[in-house]
Amino acid sequence: MANRILFDHQRRKADNSDDASFYSQPRIVHHLDSAFRRKLTSLYKDRIPKNSIILDLMSSWTSHLPEDILYKKVIGHGLNLEELKQNKRLDSFWVQDLNRNQKLPLEDSSIDTCLMVAAWQYLQEPENIAEEIKRVMKPNGQIIISFSNRAFWQKSPEIWINSNDMERLNYIAAILIAQGWKSPENIIEKTSQKGILGLIGKEGDPFFSVISRK
Ligand SMILES: C[S@@+](CC[C@H](N)C(=O)[O-])C[C@H]1O[C@@H](n2cnc3c(N)ncnc32)[C@H](O)[C@@H]1O
């Protein structure tokens, strides 16, 4: 049984219609800018060992993993089958609405690294998800939860909408700690677009990650 932290009203979202219908049309677009994505891929390069079994939860047509590294296995999950079919990094995938059912169809202690990108911001039952991910992680396995300051706001619960960047980091950490994850590390960085002739251009999407281990 997960340790519940949120009040019911904090789970509410403006658009309460079925999430699956909101995501029924494939969106083969980038949700975050190239500066953010560069930072994310370089973080993955630094932090994920090559022989890892990776779970990309709430994924799409891209997993942002470094192209020159072959991992042991990459398992994907999302809400749109077409997007997942187009994701060349995935060895296998499945579709599941995590706001309806938080039980993951994965074995205990089977995953080395779990990735979530622009994803936590849509969870209405984050405590159950954090507990389930912990179940499927190997001992000392890591979770890397990354986000910026964009969202489909109508699909984000109140806790996300009514928080600033630091509060969001603290909120994720509180949920993880309450389910027994080890003390989370925060990564907070400004990013910059590439300008003309390789010079630094305008500011990119701000980068935030919470990293924790089982
Ligand atoms: C902004 S996209 C980010 C996709 C991907 N992680 C990326 O970096 O491009 C948000 C993703 O969250 C997933 N998602 C949103 N609501 C969900 C729900 N209720 N259950 C499962 N997945 C959901 C969808 O698969 C959607 O692609």
The ligand as a MOL file (V3000), in Angstrom:
LIG
                    3D

  0  0  0     0  0            999 V3000
M  V30 BEGIN CTAB
M  V30 COUNTS 27 29 0 0 0
M  V30 BEGIN ATOM
M  V30 1 C 4.6290 15.5650 -23.2090 0
M  V30 2 S 4.5670 13.8740 -23.6500 0 CHG=1
M  V30 3 C 6.2250 13.3640 -23.3540 0
M  V30 4 C 6.5420 12.1180 -24.1070 0
M  V30 5 C 8.0030 11.6530 -24.0230 0
M  V30 6 N 8.3800 11.2620 -22.6790 0
M  V30 7 C 8.9490 12.6830 -24.6070 0
M  V30 8 O 9.9300 13.0200 -23.9480 0
M  V30 9 O 8.7210 13.1250 -25.7260 0 CHG=-1
M  V30 10 C 3.6780 13.2110 -22.3060 0
M  V30 11 C 3.4740 11.6950 -22.3910 0
M  V30 12 O 2.8840 11.2430 -21.1950 0
M  V30 13 C 2.1210 10.1030 -21.4530 0
M  V30 14 N 0.9080 10.1590 -20.6470 0
M  V30 15 C 0.1350 11.2430 -20.3800 0
M  V30 16 N -0.9130 10.8870 -19.6060 0
M  V30 17 C -0.7830 9.5600 -19.3740 0
M  V30 18 C -1.5500 8.5990 -18.6570 0
M  V30 19 N -2.6810 8.9320 -18.0480 0
M  V30 20 N -1.1040 7.3160 -18.6510 0
M  V30 21 C 0.0280 6.9690 -19.2870 0
M  V30 22 N 0.7910 7.8130 -19.9770 0
M  V30 23 C 0.3850 9.0990 -20.0340 0
M  V30 24 C 1.8000 10.0830 -22.9370 0
M  V30 25 O 2.3260 8.8960 -23.4750 0
M  V30 26 C 2.5430 11.2570 -23.5100 0
M  V30 27 O 3.2680 10.8920 -24.6300 0
M  V30 END ATOM
M  V30 BEGIN BOND
M  V30 1 1 1 2
M  V30 2 1 2 3
M  V30 3 1 2 10
M  V30 4 1 3 4
M  V30 5 1 4 5
M  V30 6 1 5 6
M  V30 7 1 5 7
M  V30 8 2 7 8
M  V30 9 1 7 9
M  V30 10 1 10 11
M  V30 11 1 11 12
M  V30 12 1 11 26
M  V30 13 1 12 13
M  V30 14 1 13 14
M  V30 15 1 13 24
M  V30 16 1 14 15
M  V30 17 1 14 23
M  V30 18 2 15 16
M  V30 19 1 16 17
M  V30 20 1 17 18
M  V30 21 2 17 23
M  V30 22 1 18 19
M  V30 23 2 18 20
M  V30 24 1 20 21
M  V30 25 2 21 22
M  V30 26 1 22 23
M  V30 27 1 24 25
M  V30 28 1 24 26
M  V30 29 1 26 27
M  V30 END BOND
M  V30 END CTAB
M  END
